Amino acid sequence: MEGVSVRRVTNLLALSGVAIALLAALPGVAAAAPAAGGSVRLAPMPAATHVPGHTAAPAASTPGVQPNSAFGCPDGYSCYYDGHNGTGMIWVPLSCGFYNLFEFSPPLNDQISSIVNLGGGAIQPYNWDGVGSWVPVGPAVPVGFIADYYGGFDNVIDAVSINC
C-alpha cells in the first residue's frame, strides 16, 4: 500500500476489530475469522476524484443523489460496484447501518467487486458462511479509499456494515 503509514494500517486493523465486535453483539452474527482465499487492493482515493459540481448520473436505485467523483460516487456516501476499480455502480446506500444484500429486491449479494468509500465511517464487508456466521471479507474500507476484491473475495460479499 504505497503511501500508507504504519499508523494508518494499525488504525485500519483496529477499526476492523471494532466492527467485528459490534456485529458479534447482533443476533445471528458471530465474530468469525476473516474469509480466506482472496485478496483486496486497498488504495487511497486520488485527490482529483473529489470534483465539486461534477454531474455524472447517479445509480438508478438512488434518486436525488448527485455524484461528485470520477467514480460517480457522491461525496458523503459509499458506492458499490460489480466491476473492479469502481466500474458498474449497482448501489449507493443513503444511511449507515448493517445491510444484508440478499434481502434487496433484486438481491445484490455475491455481486460486489469494488467499494468506494466517500462516507463518514469505515465499511466492513461480510460473507455469510452458510452455517450461522458473518465472516469479514478483507479489512474495513476507511473513508477516502477504494477497495478492489480479487480471487476468493470477488463476488462473495453478502452484507456490509457501514459506520457513521
C-alpha positions in Angstrom: 0.0 0.0 0.0 2.1 2.8 -1.4 2.0 6.0 0.7 0.1 4.4 3.7 1.8 4.8 7.1 2.1 2.0 9.6 -0.1 4.1 11.9 -2.9 4.2 9.3 -2.6 0.4 8.8 -2.8 -0.1 12.6 -5.9 2.1 12.7 -7.5 0.1 9.9 -6.9 -3.1 11.8 -8.4 -1.6 14.9 -11.5 -0.4 13.0 -11.9 -3.9 11.6 -11.8 -5.3 15.1 -14.4 -2.8 16.4 -16.8 -3.6 13.5 -16.5 -7.3 14.2 -17.1 -6.8 17.9 -20.1 -4.6 17.3 -21.6 -7.1 14.8 -21.0 -10.0 17.2 -23.4 -8.4 19.6 -26.2 -8.6 16.9 -28.5 -11.6 16.9 -27.2 -14.2 14.3 -23.9 -12.5 13.9 -20.8 -14.3 15.2 -17.3 -12.9 15.3 -15.5 -15.3 12.9 -12.1 -15.5 11.4 -11.8 -13.4 8.2 -12.7 -15.2 5.0 -9.7 -16.8 3.3 -8.6 -17.4 -0.3 -8.9 -13.9 -1.7 -7.1 -10.6 -1.9 -8.0 -6.9 -1.5 -6.3 -4.0 -3.1 -7.0 -1.1 -0.8 -5.8 2.3 -2.1 -6.4 5.9 -1.1 -8.7 7.8 -3.5 -6.8 10.3 -5.6 -7.4 13.9 -4.6 -8.7 14.6 -8.1 -11.7 12.3 -7.5 -13.4 15.0 -5.4 -14.6 17.4 -8.0 -17.4 19.7 -6.8 -20.1 20.2 -9.4 -19.4 17.0 -11.3 -22.8 15.9 -12.6 -22.4 12.3 -13.8 -25.6 10.3 -13.4 -26.1 8.5 -10.1 -27.0 4.8 -9.7 -30.6 4.4 -10.9 -31.6 3.0 -7.5 -30.6 6.2 -5.7 -32.9 9.0 -6.9 -31.8 12.6 -5.9 -28.2 11.8 -5.1 -25.7 13.6 -7.3 -22.2 12.2 -7.7 -19.1 14.3 -7.2 -16.2 12.0 -8.1 -14.6 10.4 -11.1 -16.1 7.1 -9.9 -19.6 8.6 -10.0 -19.8 8.3 -6.2 -21.2 11.3 -4.3 -19.2 12.9 -1.5 -20.6 11.8 1.8 -21.7 8.3 0.6 -20.2 4.9 -0.1 -20.7 3.2 -3.5 -20.7 -0.4 -4.6 -19.7 -1.8 -8.0 -20.0 -5.0 -9.9 -16.7 -4.3 -11.7 -13.2 -3.6 -10.4 -11.8 -0.1 -10.0 -15.2 1.5 -9.4 -16.9 0.4 -12.6 -20.6 -0.7 -12.9 -22.2 1.1 -10.0 -25.0 -1.1 -8.5 -25.8 0.6 -5.2 -25.5 3.8 -3.1 -26.9 3.4 0.4 -28.5 6.5 1.9 -27.5 5.9 5.5 -25.1 4.0 7.7 -26.1 0.6 9.3 -25.9 -3.1 8.6 -27.3 -4.2 5.2 -28.0 -7.9 4.3 -27.7 -7.6 0.5 -29.7 -10.8 -0.1 -32.8 -9.1 1.3 -32.7 -6.5 -1.5 -35.1 -6.8 -4.5 -33.4 -7.9 -6.6 -30.7 -9.3 -4.3 -27.3 -7.7 -4.6 -25.3 -10.3 -2.7 -22.4 -12.0 -4.4 -22.1 -9.2 -7.0 -19.6 -6.7 -5.5 -16.1 -6.4 -6.9 -15.2 -2.9 -5.6 -16.3 -0.4 -3.0 -15.6 3.4 -3.0 -15.9 5.0 0.5 -16.5 8.7 0.5 -18.9 8.4 3.5 -18.5 9.2 7.2 -17.1 6.0 8.6 -15.4 2.7 7.8 -17.1 -0.1 5.9 -16.7 -3.8 6.7 -18.0 -6.2 4.1 -19.1 -9.7 5.1 -19.8 -13.1 3.5 -22.4 -15.4 5.0 -20.7 -18.8 5.8 -23.9 -20.8 5.4 -23.9 -22.1 8.9 -24.8 -19.1 11.0 -21.9 -16.5 10.9 -21.0 -13.4 9.0 -17.3 -13.7 8.0 -15.3 -10.5 7.3 -14.2 -10.1 3.7 -10.8 -8.4 4.0 -10.1 -5.3 6.2 -12.5 -2.5 6.8 -12.5 0.1 4.0 -11.7 3.5 5.5 -13.1 6.8 4.4 -11.4 8.1 1.3 -10.3 4.7 0.0 -11.3 2.3 -2.8 -11.2 -1.5 -2.3 -11.0 -4.0 -5.2 -11.7 -7.6 -4.4 -10.0 -10.5 -6.2 -10.0 -14.3 -6.2 -12.0 -15.8 -3.3 -13.1 -12.3 -2.2 -14.6 -11.2 -5.5 -18.4 -11.5 -5.8 -18.8 -13.1 -2.3 -19.9 -10.1 -0.3 -23.3 -10.8 1.2 -23.6 -7.9 3.7 -21.9 -4.6 4.6 -21.7 -2.8 7.9 -21.4 1.0 7.3 -20.2 3.1 10.2 -21.4 6.7 10.6 
